Amino acid sequence: MPQLLQILCLCFSLVFQIQAREAKEYDKDVQYDESKLPPYDLPPLLTTSSGQSVETPEAWMQQRRPEILSLFANLIYGRVPAPAKPIEVSYEVVLEDEGFMDGMATRKDVKIHLENAKGRMSMHFLVFVPNNAQKPVPAFLKHSFNNTQSDDFDASSTRPGFLKNGWPLGELFKRGYGFCAVYQQDLVRHNEVEFLHSIHKLFYPERQSFPKSHEWGVLSACAWGASRAMDYLETDPAIDHSRIAIMGHSKMGKATLWTAAQDERFALAISAQSGCAGAALWRRKSGETLKKMVTRFPYWLCRNAWKFVEQEDDLPVDQHMLLACIAPRPVYVHSSTDDTWADSRGEYLSAYHASEVYQLLGKKALESSKLPEVGKPIIKSHVGYHIREGGHSIEMYDWQRFMDFADYHLQAK
Ligand code: GCU
């Protein structure tokens, strides 16, 4: 027995050593020094690919925006192909608890079933609605890392006070919001072999087993799932589906921006520390780069994106254009001082450059390229922003700013 224990310990220590070495290798050559970043020119937002200048809201909405979305679909996140056979959707309410948090809210667990001849997938969707609401409530829809089928979320996160990395349900209910969550792994797994068991399987025609180079990876599949959750919300009378704020942190912040850019039913978007492939500009190459991303997470983006590794200047898009596709709907970007991997300055600059489109559409947006100071959130603007002291997480301070931004834009409606 002691021998077996020794062997086990040895194995664990070997695994840790290998992981530590890989992490070291991976973190090599990361550039954080502002003075060493490459010079770059961003692709113009307001000139079409055929060189026409975009001068009116109509030209933006009808011509340039669709052109940009198509570039993001084909080159960055991957296009969702037509399904092999039409997908039938059904909703099943598997639990309804009106006494949630001592009667403060109703918790509903909904299963969204997606089915065709190629298979069946079910997405578990959580919906919480405050019980004192007199009319349908606006809500936050979170692209979540939490497994919505477990009760993990409720032990710590239901306290009206707070929790780290959790959901401030009490605070949301007090401010009159519902809260909904989708769990990424219900639909999609993390490599192309596992895609055979993910939502992708419903879409592959005969003899296709992997996405084509311009077809969807993980982030696009997450975005597609959030839109299916929105389909459900359109049928739920307790929720005002015209006032849904979509949000997500980190990887899920990337998925959030791609969801909101494409699906105009989302009224507002919040990117929390989404970094590379989220709000941060590719061309700065600060912190995580395209190369680092496709090396460590080869299936998050589509394979076409790999072609631009160390060729970012050839990309006909940069991430400010993704944020601009959300206009005129409000967008909020959150960074923090120590989250250098996500390139806070690059996240802010993206929001700043996207502001050109908001202004064209007659909305108040960011006016300065200077990174705001900690403690000075920008709320009363269609492009909002704050940077917090600290690292890669969503703290209560961040949630409160998200709610302030939503109060300003959604509660008055
Ligand atoms: C990694 C990855 C980031 C991502 C983060 C997360 O750090 O490099 O791009 O945002 O994981 O999702 O937590």
Residues whose N, C-alpha, C, O or C-beta is under 5 A from the ligand:
A	BS01	GCU	H249 S250 K251 Q273 S274 C276 E288
